[in-house]
């Protein structure tokens, strides 16, 4: 999956940016917290997405007809 490669590259870039912020001595702890919080949230979402895609790659859906979520909706 090409998307896994892109997600891994994004995770590596975020990790590098976080390390750069951690080692930056000119920033106060509050400034580091403010700048790192969005990066950590993004990292968490990307890690979960990576895990989900790996699971789908390793365990593809058995149904060949696709997603059936719409068939369970109530029709009005």
C-alpha positions as CSV (number, residue, x, y, z in Angstrom):
1,X,0.0,0.0,0.0
2,X,1.4,3.3,-1.0
3,X,-0.5,5.1,1.7
4,X,1.5,3.2,4.4
5,X,4.7,4.7,3.0
6,X,3.3,8.2,3.1
7,X,2.1,7.7,6.7
8,X,5.4,6.3,7.8
9,X,7.2,9.3,6.2
10,X,4.8,11.7,8.0
11,X,5.4,10.0,11.3
12,X,9.2,10.2,10.8
13,X,8.9,13.9,10.0
14,X,6.8,14.6,13.1
15,X,9.2,12.7,15.3
16,X,12.1,14.7,14.0
17,X,10.1,18.0,14.6
18,X,9.3,16.8,18.2
19,X,13.0,16.0,18.9
20,X,14.0,19.4,17.5
21,X,11.6,21.1,19.9
22,X,12.7,19.0,22.8
23,X,16.4,19.9,22.3
24,X,15.8,23.6,21.7
25,X,17.2,25.3,24.8
26,X,15.9,28.7,23.8
27,X,12.2,27.8,24.3
28,X,10.6,27.7,27.7
29,X,8.7,24.6,28.8
30,X,5.3,26.3,28.2
31,X,6.3,27.2,24.7
32,X,7.5,23.7,24.0
33,X,4.2,22.3,25.4
34,X,2.1,24.7,23.2
35,X,4.1,23.7,20.0
36,X,4.3,20.0,20.8
37,X,0.6,19.4,21.7
38,X,-0.7,19.6,18.1
39,X,2.2,17.5,16.9
40,X,1.6,14.8,19.4
41,X,-2.1,14.7,18.5
42,X,-1.3,14.4,14.8
43,X,1.2,11.7,15.6
44,X,-1.4,9.8,17.6
45,X,-3.9,9.9,14.8
46,X,-1.3,8.8,12.2
47,X,-0.1,5.9,14.4
48,X,-3.7,4.7,14.7
49,X,-4.3,5.1,11.0
50,X,-1.1,3.1,10.3
51,X,-2.2,0.3,12.7
52,X,-5.6,0.2,11.0
53,X,-4.2,0.0,7.5
54,X,-1.7,-2.7,8.5
55,X,-4.6,-4.7,10.0
56,X,-6.6,-4.3,6.8
57,X,-3.6,-5.2,4.7
58,X,-3.0,-8.4,6.7
59,X,-6.7,-9.2,7.2
60,X,-8.6,-8.1,4.1
61,X,-12.4,-8.2,4.3
62,X,-13.8,-11.5,3.3
63,X,-16.9,-10.1,1.6
64,X,-16.4,-9.4,-2.1
65,X,-19.6,-7.3,-2.3
66,X,-18.1,-4.4,-0.3
67,X,-19.3,-2.6,2.8
68,X,-22.8,-3.4,3.9
69,X,-23.2,-0.7,6.5
70,X,-25.8,1.0,4.5
71,X,-28.0,-2.1,4.4
72,X,-28.5,-1.8,8.2
73,X,-29.9,1.7,8.0
74,X,-33.6,2.3,8.5
75,X,-35.3,3.4,5.3
76,X,-37.6,6.3,5.5
